[in-house]
Amino acid sequence: MKKRIYTSLGCVALLCSGIGAWSYADNPAFPPIDNRTEQAKQQPSRFFVKYHSGAEQQTRELLRLHQLEVVETLEKQQVLVVSGREEQINKLSQSELIDYVEPEPIRSFYAQ
């Protein structure tokens, strides 16, 4: 009987300590440290390049010609995520192969 009481008290103590830790999560006196916005600003600019249907290979060759790096491919949307300087991107947007070029949105938390 005593053994059962001690294990029950141990479980209750464990639960109470976990609940106490949750209360600090949204405490404005302890704001989270977030350096990701500064890190994102230091990275080269990234752009979405939407190409026309069937023109992926020609678009990749055009990107190599303008010395732009393909970071990611979104095949279903026919979009390449490209990293490079904005001057090179502006030249790229005048091509017939490209539907549109737009900067990649910078995402941030709502609670800032």
Secondary structure, DSSP 8 states (H G I E B T S, - for coil): -HHHHHHHHHHHHHHHHHHHHHTTTT-TTS-----HHHHHHHS--EEEEEE-TT-HHHHHHHHHHTT-EEEEEETTTTEEEEES-HHHHHHHTTSTTEEEEEE------S--
